[in-house]
Amino acid sequence: MSIIGISDEGKLTLRQKTIGQQVKDWGQRAKVEVSQVRVPEFLLFASLIYGQPVPGVGLPFNQLMVFIIVLYAMTHKPLFSLGKWSRLFILFGAILSYIAMVSAFADPSDYAADWTRRWVRLAVTTLLIYVIAVGQIHLRSAILGYSAALLVNAALFFGGIAPDTYGGYLTGYLGDKNYAGLVHVLFGLLIMTAFTKRWQQVTVFLMSCGLLWTTGSRTSLGALVFAYLWILIAPHLVPLAKVALMGAFWWLLGFLTEDYSQAEVFGDRVGTDELRSRIDAMSWAKVQDTGFFGRGLGEAYIYDVADERTWFFHNSYWSAFVEGGWPWAVTLVAITLFVAVRPLSKNPGWNKYQVIAQGLGIALLVCALRLGEVFYTLPWAIAMGYVLRAWVISLPSNEKVPLFGYDKEIMDVKR
């Protein structure tokens, strides 16, 4: 059957439809796509890319916007019941109370950040996870908004308008190279859920990979590779095999980030790696000198006497331990592992959205090794909100909830 032809009326046809009919159909499909984007969420989440401090407020702009997003979400009724997942928010409340007590009774060091301000941000971040999970945020619009902002940021960066803070590697209004790598890998996965057509998914996948490559983040590249490998392989494995697969990832990660780190494709990174090694050595010394309950929020930094400046840890596992000790670190890692990745689950007929949620968990756990603060950050919260949304929708208590658009896709589309 030919793709291009001539109709009985002598009109040019494409796939047995006239060009006019094809244009009309494309227009109708575009109209449907636009109708599934809610403008407030699109714009609110697009604004989260800008992280510069707000004068007189004492907060970065994106952190201020989290407060506004949560307040906006509270004006909508929840669509979904959390069911058994409500226990997770009880756990969040418990660990936030715990870290507040540790921080309140700790003796802050000279250059530590204000723990009360940081704790309030953590609390609001928890609320962000909640409003995404229960459907008070139109998730597809949020994902498309932030992803569009990443695309605009890249265009402005390579056009010489957005700031270049790391020697030509893509940063722009994200500010930090590690943060840029983290958000690009997470939204490289999330954007795949916003489209249903294969060609659309392939297009956004290639664009995401291209943008991630320009960040120069070796850890983020490894995280994206492992996330996709998990998405492709893990749903077909029994729990023991999935645990073994995670072990294989751990071994491969060392090869990619260490043995392959000085490959020519990444440029000359000797100086950067030497600095990282020095920071890691001082960070590890602080980890070893930290007690069981940690030092309190704001303590995950080191002071470099030689350069007379402070550095934040590059390892989020160490950061969590120094701030809140074993209870805080183990809880954050366990939430990411057993809520998102779920390696001990027996694959009970997951749809593709739930499998991508697992890939997000893998990406977070990998990025936490080398990209600084990952656990309980804004990107972590958006990812975990998506993860919970994917699991909550399929609960029996939500079977009778009238679904449309994005949420209907999550329910209906199987692997």
KEKE-3310 file (N, C-alpha, C; in steps of 0.2 Angstrom, whole numbers, plus 5000, padded with zeros to 4 digits):
npx = (5004:5003:5010:5009:4998:4985:4969:4952:4946:4957:4965:4980:4985:4989:4993:4981:4972:4967:4978:4972:4963:4972:4979:4969:4966:4978:4978:4967:4972:4983:4975:4969:4980:4984:4974:4976:4985:4987:4988:4992:4999:5009:5016:5020:5028:5038:5044:5052:5065:5073:5085:5090:5094:5081:5080:5079:5071:5078:5078:5081:5074:5067:5064:5055:5045:5040:5033:5023:5017:5013:5003:4994:4990:4983:4971:4964:4954:4959:4961:4964:4964:4976:4977:4985:4997:4997:5004:5017:5018:5016:5028:5036:5033:5038:5052:5055:5052:5061:5074:5073:5073:5086:5094:5090:5096:5109:5126:5129:5141:5154:5152:5140:5123:5108:5098:5084:5078:5081:5074:5061:5060:5061:5050:5040:5043:5040:5026:5024:5027:5016:5004:5006:5005:4992:4985:4982:4989:4991:4999:5005:5005:5014:5026:5028:5030:5042:5051:5050:5055:5068:5073:5072:5081:5093:5093:5095:5107:5117:5115:5122:5116:5111:5118:5135:5142:5152:5163:5159:5151:5134:5124:5118:5103:5101:5112:5122:5133:5132:5119:5112:5115:5108:5094:5092:5094:5083:5071:5073:5068:5055:5049:5046:5035:5025:5020:5012:5014:5025:5035:5035:5040:5053:5059:5059:5067:5079:5082:5083:5094:5104:5105:5108:5121:5128:5129:5140:5141:5147:5142:5128:5126:5129:5119:5107:5109:5109:5096:5088:5092:5087:5073:5071:5075:5072:5058:5056:5062:5064:5063:5076:5085:5084:5090:5103:5105:5106:5117:5126:5125:5131:5144:5147:5146:5157:5167:5163:5163:5175:5187:5184:5184:5193:5193:5195:5183:5177:5185:5199:5199:5207:5211:5199:5195:5205:5202:5189:5193:5200:5191:5182:5190:5191:5178:5175:5183:5175:5163:5168:5170:5158:5144:5132:5119:5121:5125:5116:5105:5112:5125:5132:5145:5162:5176:5189:5204:5216:5211:5203:5188:5172:5165:5151:5146:5150:5143:5128:5124:5133:5131:5118:5120:5129:5121:5110:5113:5113:5099:5092:5099:5097:5083:5080:5087:5080:5067:5068:5073:5064:5051:5052:5061:5058:5064:5062:5049:5037:5033:5019:5010:5014:5011:5018:5021:5023:5034:5044:5044:5051:5064:5067:5069:5081:5090:5090:5097:5109:5114:5115:5127:5138:5133:5132:5120:5105:5095:5080:5078:5072:5071:5071:5059:5049:5051:5048:5035:5029:5032:5024:5011:5010:5009:4998:4986:4983:4977:4964:4955:4954:4948:4935:4937:4934:4943:4954:4963:4980:4981:4972:4979:4990:4983:4978:4987:4997:5013)
npy = (4994:5011:5026:5039:5045:5047:5054:5049:5061:5067:5073:5076:5063:5057:5043:5038:5049:5065:5079:5091:5084:5078:5088:5094:5083:5083:5095:5094:5084:5091:5100:5093:5089:5101:5104:5096:5102:5112:5129:5136:5127:5124:5136:5139:5128:5129:5141:5136:5133:5144:5149:5160:5171:5179:5196:5203:5193:5181:5169:5157:5160:5149:5141:5149:5149:5136:5137:5145:5136:5126:5132:5136:5123:5119:5125:5116:5102:5086:5072:5059:5045:5041:5029:5015:5021:5033:5030:5033:5047:5049:5043:5053:5064:5060:5058:5071:5078:5071:5076:5089:5090:5084:5095:5106:5103:5102:5108:5121:5123:5135:5139:5134:5132:5141:5131:5131:5138:5130:5118:5122:5123:5109:5104:5111:5105:5092:5094:5097:5085:5078:5085:5083:5069:5066:5072:5085:5094:5096:5085:5082:5094:5101:5093:5096:5110:5112:5105:5112:5124:5120:5118:5131:5137:5131:5135:5149:5148:5143:5153:5163:5171:5167:5163:5157:5147:5137:5134:5132:5121:5115:5126:5138:5146:5137:5137:5128:5115:5102:5101:5104:5093:5083:5088:5087:5073:5067:5074:5070:5057:5059:5067:5058:5052:5061:5060:5050:5044:5035:5041:5054:5051:5046:5057:5066:5059:5058:5072:5075:5067:5073:5086:5082:5077:5089:5094:5089:5080:5066:5057:5059:5055:5041:5038:5040:5030:5018:5019:5017:5005:4998:5000:4993:4980:4975:4973:4960:4952:4941:4945:4942:4942:4955:4962:4957:4963:4977:4976:4974:4986:4994:4990:4993:5007:5012:5009:5017:5030:5032:5024:5027:5040:5049:5049:5055:5061:5068:5078:5088:5084:5083:5093:5096:5084:5082:5092:5088:5076:5080:5088:5077:5069:5077:5078:5065:5063:5071:5064:5052:5058:5060:5058:5045:5051:5062:5079:5089:5099:5108:5106:5099:5102:5107:5115:5123:5126:5129:5136:5145:5144:5137:5121:5112:5095:5082:5070:5063:5054:5054:5067:5066:5058:5065:5076:5071:5058:5040:5037:5046:5046:5032:5031:5040:5035:5022:5026:5031:5019:5008:5013:5019:5012:4998:4985:4972:4968:4958:4961:4965:4966:4979:4996:5006:5018:5016:5008:5017:5025:5017:5018:5031:5031:5023:5032:5043:5037:5034:5046:5052:5048:5056:5069:5079:5087:5078:5069:5074:5086:5098:5093:5079:5078:5081:5070:5060:5063:5061:5047:5042:5046:5037:5025:5027:5029:5017:5010:5000:5008:5020:5016:5020:5033:5046:5047:5057:5062:5064:5056:5046:5039:5034:5024:5016:5013:5000:4991)
npz = (5000:4995:5002:4998:4986:4973:4974:4969:4965:4960:4969:4979:4990:5007:5015:5012:5014:5010:5009:5015:5024:5032:5038:5045:5054:5061:5067:5075:5084:5090:5096:5106:5113:5118:5126:5137:5145:5159:5162:5174:5182:5172:5170:5184:5187:5177:5182:5192:5188:5190:5201:5208:5222:5231:5233:5250:5255:5258:5252:5238:5222:5216:5228:5235:5226:5228:5240:5235:5225:5233:5240:5230:5226:5236:5234:5227:5227:5233:5222:5224:5235:5248:5254:5259:5257:5265:5276:5274:5274:5287:5292:5286:5294:5306:5304:5301:5313:5321:5315:5318:5332:5334:5327:5335:5347:5344:5343:5333:5320:5315:5301:5298:5290:5293:5303:5306:5295:5285:5289:5288:5274:5271:5276:5268:5256:5258:5258:5245:5239:5243:5238:5224:5224:5228:5218:5217:5210:5193:5184:5172:5166:5175:5173:5159:5159:5167:5159:5147:5152:5154:5141:5135:5144:5140:5126:5128:5135:5126:5117:5122:5132:5144:5161:5161:5171:5173:5164:5150:5151:5151:5161:5164:5170:5180:5188:5195:5190:5194:5199:5187:5180:5188:5187:5173:5171:5178:5173:5160:5161:5166:5156:5146:5150:5147:5134:5122:5109:5100:5091:5097:5110:5107:5101:5112:5120:5113:5113:5127:5130:5123:5129:5142:5140:5137:5149:5154:5165:5172:5181:5180:5167:5168:5177:5170:5160:5168:5173:5162:5158:5169:5168:5156:5159:5173:5175:5171:5179:5194:5212:5218:5207:5203:5214:5212:5200:5203:5211:5200:5194:5203:5202:5189:5189:5196:5186:5176:5181:5187:5181:5168:5168:5164:5150:5133:5128:5138:5140:5148:5164:5175:5185:5190:5196:5205:5214:5218:5225:5235:5242:5245:5253:5265:5268:5271:5282:5291:5291:5298:5310:5315:5326:5331:5330:5322:5317:5315:5304:5290:5292:5283:5276:5272:5278:5269:5273:5266:5254:5260:5261:5260:5256:5250:5253:5241:5241:5244:5252:5263:5267:5272:5283:5291:5294:5300:5306:5308:5309:5301:5288:5284:5283:5273:5262:5262:5259:5246:5240:5243:5240:5228:5219:5222:5223:5229:5225:5217:5203:5200:5187:5182:5175:5162:5167:5180:5180:5175:5186:5194:5187:5190:5203:5203:5196:5205:5216:5211:5207:5219:5224:5219:5216:5225:5235:5235:5241:5248:5241:5230:5216:5220:5227:5218:5209:5218:5221:5209:5208:5219:5215:5204:5210:5219:5211:5206:5217:5225:5231:5223:5212:5207:5204:5193:5179:5168:5154:5158:5170:5167:5157:5164:5171:5161:5151:5147:5150)
capx = (5000:5008:5009:5007:4994:4980:4962:4947:4945:4963:4969:4986:4984:4994:4990:4974:4968:4970:4982:4968:4961:4978:4980:4963:4967:4984:4976:4963:4976:4986:4970:4968:4986:4984:4968:4978:4990:4984:4992:4995:5005:5014:5020:5023:5034:5043:5048:5057:5072:5077:5087:5094:5091:5077:5082:5075:5067:5082:5077:5081:5067:5063:5062:5050:5039:5038:5028:5017:5014:5009:4997:4990:4988:4978:4964:4960:4952:4963:4958:4965:4965:4982:4976:4991:5003:4997:5009:5023:5018:5017:5035:5039:5032:5042:5059:5056:5052:5068:5079:5072:5076:5094:5097:5089:5100:5116:5130:5131:5148:5155:5149:5133:5117:5102:5094:5077:5076:5082:5069:5054:5060:5060:5043:5036:5045:5035:5019:5024:5026:5009:5000:5007:5003:4985:4981:4980:4993:4990:5006:5008:5007:5020:5032:5030:5032:5049:5055:5050:5060:5075:5074:5073:5087:5098:5094:5098:5114:5121:5115:5126:5112:5110:5125:5140:5146:5156:5168:5156:5146:5127:5122:5113:5100:5102:5118:5127:5134:5129:5112:5110:5115:5103:5087:5092:5092:5076:5066:5074:5064:5049:5046:5044:5028:5020:5018:5010:5016:5032:5040:5036:5045:5060:5061:5061:5072:5086:5084:5086:5101:5109:5106:5112:5128:5131:5131:5147:5141:5148:5137:5121:5125:5128:5112:5102:5110:5106:5089:5084:5093:5082:5066:5070:5076:5070:5051:5056:5066:5062:5067:5083:5089:5084:5095:5109:5106:5108:5124:5130:5125:5136:5151:5148:5146:5164:5170:5161:5165:5182:5191:5183:5183:5198:5192:5195:5177:5175:5190:5204:5196:5212:5211:5192:5195:5209:5198:5184:5196:5202:5184:5180:5194:5189:5171:5175:5185:5170:5159:5170:5170:5151:5141:5126:5113:5122:5127:5110:5104:5116:5132:5135:5150:5169:5180:5195:5209:5220:5207:5199:5181:5168:5162:5146:5148:5148:5140:5122:5123:5137:5127:5112:5123:5132:5116:5105:5115:5110:5091:5090:5102:5094:5076:5080:5089:5075:5061:5070:5074:5058:5045:5053:5064:5055:5068:5059:5042:5036:5031:5012:5007:5015:5011:5025:5022:5026:5041:5048:5045:5057:5069:5068:5073:5088:5093:5091:5102:5116:5116:5117:5134:5143:5131:5130:5113:5100:5089:5075:5079:5066:5070:5069:5052:5045:5052:5045:5028:5027:5032:5018:5005:5009:5006:4992:4981:4981:4974:4957:4951:4953:4945:4929:4938:4933:4950:4954:4970:4986:4979:4969:4984:4993:4979:4976:4992:5001:5020)
capy = (5000:5017:5031:5045:5044:5052:5052:5049:5068:5070:5077:5072:5060:5055:5038:5037:5055:5071:5084:5095:5080:5076:5094:5094:5078:5085:5101:5091:5080:5096:5103:5088:5089:5108:5104:5092:5106:5117:5134:5138:5122:5124:5142:5138:5123:5132:5146:5133:5133:5150:5148:5165:5173:5185:5201:5204:5187:5176:5162:5157:5161:5143:5139:5153:5147:5130:5139:5147:5130:5122:5136:5135:5116:5118:5127:5111:5096:5080:5067:5052:5043:5038:5022:5012:5026:5038:5029:5036:5054:5048:5043:5059:5068:5057:5060:5079:5079:5069:5080:5096:5089:5084:5101:5110:5102:5102:5115:5123:5125:5142:5141:5130:5136:5141:5125:5132:5140:5123:5113:5124:5121:5102:5103:5113:5100:5086:5095:5097:5078:5076:5088:5079:5062:5066:5075:5093:5097:5093:5082:5082:5101:5102:5090:5099:5116:5112:5103:5118:5129:5117:5119:5138:5138:5128:5139:5155:5147:5142:5159:5168:5175:5164:5163:5151:5146:5131:5133:5130:5115:5118:5127:5144:5149:5132:5139:5123:5110:5096:5102:5104:5086:5080:5089:5084:5066:5066:5076:5066:5051:5061:5069:5052:5050:5066:5058:5043:5042:5033:5046:5059:5048:5045:5064:5069:5055:5061:5079:5074:5064:5078:5091:5080:5076:5095:5096:5086:5076:5059:5053:5059:5050:5034:5037:5039:5023:5013:5020:5014:4997:4995:5000:4988:4973:4973:4971:4953:4948:4940:4950:4941:4944:4962:4964:4956:4968:4983:4975:4974:4993:4997:4989:4997:5014:5013:5009:5023:5037:5032:5021:5030:5047:5054:5048:5062:5064:5072:5084:5087:5085:5081:5098:5096:5078:5083:5096:5083:5071:5084:5089:5070:5067:5081:5076:5058:5064:5074:5058:5048:5061:5062:5052:5041:5055:5067:5085:5094:5102:5113:5104:5095:5106:5107:5122:5122:5131:5132:5141:5149:5144:5131:5117:5107:5088:5079:5064:5065:5049:5057:5073:5064:5055:5071:5080:5067:5052:5034:5036:5051:5043:5026:5032:5044:5030:5017:5028:5031:5013:5004:5016:5021:5006:4992:4979:4966:4967:4953:4964:4963:4969:4986:4999:5009:5024:5013:5006:5023:5027:5014:5021:5037:5029:5021:5038:5046:5033:5034:5054:5054:5047:5061:5076:5084:5086:5075:5067:5079:5092:5100:5088:5073:5079:5081:5063:5056:5065:5057:5040:5040:5047:5032:5019:5028:5029:5010:5007:4999:5014:5025:5013:5024:5040:5048:5050:5059:5065:5061:5051:5040:5036:5030:5019:5012:5011:4994:4990)
capz = (5000:4995:5007:4994:4980:4971:4976:4964:4963:4958:4975:4982:4997:5011:5019:5009:5016:5007:5013:5019:5029:5036:5042:5050:5059:5065:5071:5081:5089:5093:5101:5112:5117:5122:5131:5143:5148:5163:5161:5180:5184:5167:5172:5190:5187:5173:5186:5197:5185:5191:5208:5211:5228:5230:5238:5256:5256:5261:5249:5231:5219:5216:5234:5236:5222:5230:5244:5231:5222:5238:5242:5224:5225:5242:5232:5223:5231:5231:5218:5225:5242:5248:5256:5263:5257:5270:5282:5272:5277:5295:5292:5285:5300:5311:5303:5301:5320:5323:5313:5321:5338:5333:5325:5340:5353:5342:5344:5326:5319:5313:5295:5296:5288:5298:5302:5306:5288:5281:5291:5285:5267:5270:5278:5262:5251:5260:5256:5238:5237:5245:5233:5218:5225:5228:5212:5218:5204:5186:5184:5165:5165:5178:5169:5153:5161:5169:5154:5142:5154:5153:5134:5135:5147:5135:5121:5131:5137:5120:5113:5126:5136:5151:5164:5160:5178:5173:5159:5144:5152:5152:5168:5163:5176:5185:5192:5197:5185:5197:5199:5181:5178:5192:5184:5167:5170:5181:5168:5154:5162:5167:5150:5143:5152:5145:5128:5121:5103:5100:5088:5102:5115:5104:5100:5118:5123:5110:5115:5134:5130:5120:5134:5147:5138:5137:5156:5156:5171:5171:5186:5178:5161:5171:5181:5164:5157:5173:5174:5156:5159:5174:5165:5151:5161:5179:5176:5169:5184:5201:5216:5219:5201:5203:5219:5208:5195:5207:5212:5194:5192:5207:5200:5183:5190:5197:5180:5172:5184:5189:5176:5161:5169:5160:5143:5130:5126:5144:5141:5153:5170:5180:5190:5194:5200:5211:5219:5221:5229:5241:5246:5248:5259:5271:5270:5274:5289:5295:5292:5303:5317:5317:5330:5328:5328:5317:5319:5314:5298:5289:5294:5278:5273:5275:5277:5266:5276:5261:5250:5265:5259:5262:5251:5252:5252:5235:5242:5247:5258:5268:5269:5276:5289:5295:5297:5305:5308:5305:5308:5295:5282:5282:5282:5266:5257:5262:5256:5239:5237:5243:5238:5221:5215:5224:5221:5232:5223:5212:5197:5199:5182:5182:5168:5160:5171:5187:5178:5174:5193:5197:5184:5193:5210:5202:5195:5212:5221:5208:5207:5226:5225:5217:5214:5231:5239:5231:5245:5251:5238:5226:5211:5223:5229:5212:5207:5223:5220:5203:5210:5223:5210:5199:5214:5222:5206:5205:5223:5224:5234:5218:5205:5205:5203:5186:5177:5162:5152:5160:5175:5163:5153:5169:5173:5156:5147:5150:5147)
cpx = (5004:5006:5006:5003:4989:4973:4958:4946:4951:4967:4975:4984:4990:4991:4983:4969:4971:4974:4978:4965:4966:4979:4975:4964:4973:4982:4971:4967:4980:4981:4969:4974:4986:4979:4970:4984:4986:4989:4995:5001:5010:5019:5024:5029:5040:5047:5053:5064:5076:5079:5091:5091:5087:5078:5077:5071:5071:5081:5078:5074:5063:5061:5055:5044:5036:5032:5022:5013:5010:5002:4992:4986:4982:4971:4961:4959:4957:4958:4958:4966:4972:4982:4982:4997:5003:5002:5015:5023:5018:5024:5039:5039:5037:5049:5060:5056:5059:5073:5079:5075:5084:5097:5096:5094:5108:5119:5132:5138:5148:5151:5143:5128:5112:5098:5087:5074:5076:5076:5062:5054:5059:5053:5038:5037:5041:5028:5019:5023:5019:5004:5000:5004:4995:4981:4979:4984:4992:4997:5009:5010:5013:5026:5034:5032:5039:5053:5055:5055:5067:5077:5076:5080:5093:5099:5097:5105:5118:5120:5119:5123:5112:5117:5129:5144:5151:5160:5165:5151:5139:5125:5116:5110:5099:5107:5123:5127:5131:5122:5109:5110:5109:5096:5087:5090:5085:5071:5067:5070:5057:5045:5044:5037:5023:5018:5017:5013:5023:5037:5041:5041:5052:5063:5063:5067:5079:5087:5086:5093:5106:5110:5110:5119:5131:5133:5138:5147:5141:5143:5130:5120:5125:5121:5107:5103:5107:5099:5085:5086:5088:5075:5065:5071:5073:5063:5051:5059:5062:5066:5074:5088:5089:5089:5102:5110:5108:5115:5129:5131:5131:5143:5152:5149:5153:5168:5169:5163:5172:5187:5190:5182:5187:5198:5192:5189:5174:5180:5195:5200:5200:5211:5204:5192:5199:5206:5193:5187:5198:5196:5182:5184:5192:5182:5171:5178:5180:5165:5161:5170:5163:5148:5135:5120:5114:5123:5121:5110:5109:5123:5135:5140:5157:5172:5187:5200:5213:5217:5203:5191:5178:5166:5157:5149:5146:5144:5134:5121:5127:5134:5122:5115:5125:5126:5111:5107:5112:5103:5089:5092:5098:5087:5076:5081:5083:5069:5062:5070:5068:5052:5046:5055:5060:5058:5065:5052:5042:5033:5023:5008:5008:5013:5017:5026:5025:5033:5046:5049:5051:5064:5072:5072:5080:5092:5095:5097:5109:5118:5118:5124:5139:5140:5129:5123:5108:5094:5086:5077:5072:5066:5068:5062:5048:5045:5048:5037:5025:5027:5026:5012:5004:5007:4999:4986:4978:4978:4967:4952:4950:4951:4940:4930:4938:4940:4950:4962:4975:4985:4976:4974:4988:4990:4979:4981:4997:5008:5019)
cpy = (5006:5022:5037:5042:5049:5050:5052:5056:5071:5074:5072:5069:5057:5050:5038:5043:5060:5075:5088:5091:5079:5082:5095:5090:5080:5091:5099:5088:5086:5100:5099:5088:5096:5107:5100:5096:5112:5123:5136:5134:5123:5130:5141:5134:5126:5137:5142:5132:5138:5150:5154:5168:5179:5190:5203:5198:5181:5169:5163:5157:5154:5140:5143:5151:5140:5131:5141:5141:5126:5125:5135:5128:5115:5121:5122:5105:5090:5075:5060:5051:5040:5031:5020:5017:5032:5037:5032:5043:5054:5047:5049:5064:5066:5059:5067:5081:5077:5074:5087:5095:5088:5091:5106:5110:5102:5109:5116:5125:5132:5144:5137:5135:5136:5135:5126:5134:5133:5118:5115:5122:5113:5101:5105:5108:5094:5088:5095:5089:5076:5079:5085:5072:5062:5069:5082:5097:5093:5091:5083:5090:5103:5100:5094:5106:5117:5110:5108:5123:5126:5118:5126:5140:5136:5133:5146:5154:5147:5148:5164:5172:5173:5163:5156:5151:5141:5129:5130:5124:5119:5119:5132:5146:5143:5133:5134:5118:5103:5096:5101:5097:5082:5081:5087:5077:5064:5068:5073:5060:5054:5064:5064:5050:5055:5065:5051:5040:5040:5038:5052:5057:5048:5052:5067:5066:5058:5068:5079:5072:5069:5084:5089:5079:5083:5098:5094:5082:5069:5054:5053:5055:5043:5033:5036:5032:5018:5013:5016:5007:4994:4995:4994:4980:4971:4971:4963:4949:4947:4944:4948:4943:4952:4965:4963:4961:4975:4982:4976:4982:4996:4996:4993:5004:5016:5013:5015:5030:5037:5030:5025:5038:5052:5053:5055:5065:5069:5078:5083:5089:5083:5086:5097:5090:5078:5087:5092:5079:5074:5085:5082:5068:5071:5080:5070:5059:5067:5068:5054:5051:5063:5056:5049:5045:5061:5074:5091:5097:5108:5112:5100:5099:5105:5114:5120:5127:5134:5137:5146:5150:5137:5128:5113:5100:5086:5073:5065:5060:5051:5063:5071:5062:5061:5075:5077:5060:5046:5034:5041:5048:5037:5027:5035:5039:5025:5019:5028:5024:5009:5007:5017:5014:5000:4986:4972:4964:4962:4955:4962:4967:4977:4989:5003:5015:5022:5011:5012:5026:5024:5016:5027:5036:5027:5027:5042:5043:5034:5042:5055:5053:5052:5068:5080:5082:5084:5073:5074:5086:5093:5094:5081:5073:5078:5073:5059:5057:5061:5049:5038:5041:5040:5025:5021:5027:5022:5007:5006:5005:5020:5022:5017:5031:5042:5051:5052:5061:5060:5055:5045:5036:5032:5024:5014:5009:5005:4994:4987)
cpz = (5000:5000:5004:4988:4978:4972:4969:4961:4961:4963:4977:4989:5000:5016:5018:5012:5012:5012:5018:5025:5034:5041:5047:5056:5064:5069:5077:5086:5093:5098:5107:5116:5121:5127:5137:5146:5152:5164:5168:5182:5179:5169:5179:5191:5183:5177:5190:5194:5188:5199:5211:5217:5227:5235:5244:5258:5260:5258:5242:5228:5218:5222:5236:5232:5224:5235:5240:5228:5227:5240:5236:5224:5231:5240:5228:5228:5228:5227:5220:5233:5242:5250:5260:5263:5261:5276:5280:5274:5284:5296:5291:5291:5305:5310:5303:5309:5323:5321:5316:5328:5338:5332:5331:5346:5351:5343:5337:5326:5316:5306:5293:5294:5294:5298:5302:5299:5284:5282:5288:5278:5266:5271:5272:5257:5252:5257:5248:5235:5238:5240:5226:5218:5224:5223:5213:5213:5198:5184:5177:5164:5168:5175:5163:5154:5163:5163:5148:5145:5153:5146:5133:5138:5143:5129:5123:5132:5131:5116:5117:5130:5143:5154:5162:5166:5178:5167:5152:5145:5154:5159:5167:5170:5182:5190:5193:5192:5188:5197:5192:5178:5182:5188:5177:5166:5173:5176:5161:5155:5162:5161:5146:5144:5150:5138:5127:5114:5103:5097:5093:5107:5113:5103:5106:5121:5120:5112:5122:5134:5128:5125:5140:5146:5138:5144:5158:5162:5170:5175:5183:5171:5163:5174:5175:5161:5162:5174:5168:5156:5164:5171:5160:5154:5168:5179:5174:5174:5191:5206:5217:5213:5201:5208:5215:5203:5198:5209:5206:5192:5197:5205:5193:5184:5192:5191:5176:5174:5186:5183:5169:5162:5165:5152:5139:5128:5132:5144:5147:5160:5176:5186:5194:5198:5206:5216:5222:5226:5236:5246:5249:5254:5265:5273:5273:5281:5294:5296:5298:5310:5319:5321:5327:5326:5324:5321:5318:5307:5297:5290:5288:5273:5276:5274:5275:5268:5271:5256:5254:5262:5261:5256:5254:5250:5244:5235:5246:5253:5264:5271:5274:5283:5293:5298:5302:5307:5305:5304:5302:5288:5280:5280:5275:5261:5256:5258:5248:5236:5237:5241:5230:5217:5216:5222:5223:5230:5217:5205:5196:5194:5181:5175:5167:5164:5178:5186:5178:5181:5196:5194:5188:5200:5209:5200:5201:5216:5218:5208:5214:5228:5224:5215:5219:5234:5234:5235:5248:5248:5233:5220:5214:5225:5223:5209:5212:5223:5214:5205:5214:5219:5206:5203:5216:5217:5205:5211:5222:5226:5229:5212:5203:5203:5196:5184:5170:5160:5155:5165:5172:5160:5158:5171:5167:5152:5150:5147:5140)
residu = (MET:SER:ILE:ILE:GLY:ILE:SER:ASP:GLU:GLY:LYS:LEU:THR:LEU:ARG:GLN:LYS:THR:ILE:GLY:GLN:GLN:VAL:LYS:ASP:TRP:GLY:GLN:ARG:ALA:LYS:VAL:GLU:VAL:SER:GLN:VAL:ARG:VAL:PRO:GLU:PHE:LEU:LEU:PHE:ALA:SER:LEU:ILE:TYR:GLY:GLN:PRO:VAL:PRO:GLY:VAL:GLY:LEU:PRO:PHE:ASN:GLN:LEU:MET:VAL:PHE:ILE:ILE:VAL:LEU:TYR:ALA:MET:THR:HIS:LYS:PRO:LEU:PHE:SER:LEU:GLY:LYS:TRP:SER:ARG:LEU:PHE:ILE:LEU:PHE:GLY:ALA:ILE:LEU:SER:TYR:ILE:ALA:MET:VAL:SER:ALA:PHE:ALA:ASP:PRO:SER:ASP:TYR:ALA:ALA:ASP:TRP:THR:ARG:ARG:TRP:VAL:ARG:LEU:ALA:VAL:THR:THR:LEU:LEU:ILE:TYR:VAL:ILE:ALA:VAL:GLY:GLN:ILE:HIS:LEU:ARG:SER:ALA:ILE:LEU:GLY:TYR:SER:ALA:ALA:LEU:LEU:VAL:ASN:ALA:ALA:LEU:PHE:PHE:GLY:GLY:ILE:ALA:PRO:ASP:THR:TYR:GLY:GLY:TYR:LEU:THR:GLY:TYR:LEU:GLY:ASP:LYS:ASN:TYR:ALA:GLY:LEU:VAL:HIS:VAL:LEU:PHE:GLY:LEU:LEU:ILE:MET:THR:ALA:PHE:THR:LYS:ARG:TRP:GLN:GLN:VAL:THR:VAL:PHE:LEU:MET:SER:CYS:GLY:LEU:LEU:TRP:THR:THR:GLY:SER:ARG:THR:SER:LEU:GLY:ALA:LEU:VAL:PHE:ALA:TYR:LEU:TRP:ILE:LEU:ILE:ALA:PRO:HIS:LEU:VAL:PRO:LEU:ALA:LYS:VAL:ALA:LEU:MET:GLY:ALA:PHE:TRP:TRP:LEU:LEU:GLY:PHE:LEU:THR:GLU:ASP:TYR:SER:GLN:ALA:GLU:VAL:PHE:GLY:ASP:ARG:VAL:GLY:THR:ASP:GLU:LEU:ARG:SER:ARG:ILE:ASP:ALA:MET:SER:TRP:ALA:LYS:VAL:GLN:ASP:THR:GLY:PHE:PHE:GLY:ARG:GLY:LEU:GLY:GLU:ALA:TYR:ILE:TYR:ASP:VAL:ALA:ASP:GLU:ARG:THR:TRP:PHE:PHE:HIS:ASN:SER:TYR:TRP:SER:ALA:PHE:VAL:GLU:GLY:GLY:TRP:PRO:TRP:ALA:VAL:THR:LEU:VAL:ALA:ILE:THR:LEU:PHE:VAL:ALA:VAL:ARG:PRO:LEU:SER:LYS:ASN:PRO:GLY:TRP:ASN:LYS:TYR:GLN:VAL:ILE:ALA:GLN:GLY:LEU:GLY:ILE:ALA:LEU:LEU:VAL:CYS:ALA:LEU:ARG:LEU:GLY:GLU:VAL:PHE:TYR:THR:LEU:PRO:TRP:ALA:ILE:ALA:MET:GLY:TYR:VAL:LEU:ARG:ALA:TRP:VAL:ILE:SER:LEU:PRO:SER:ASN:GLU:LYS:VAL:PRO:LEU:PHE:GLY:TYR:ASP:LYS:GLU:ILE:MET:ASP:VAL:LYS:ARG)
# end
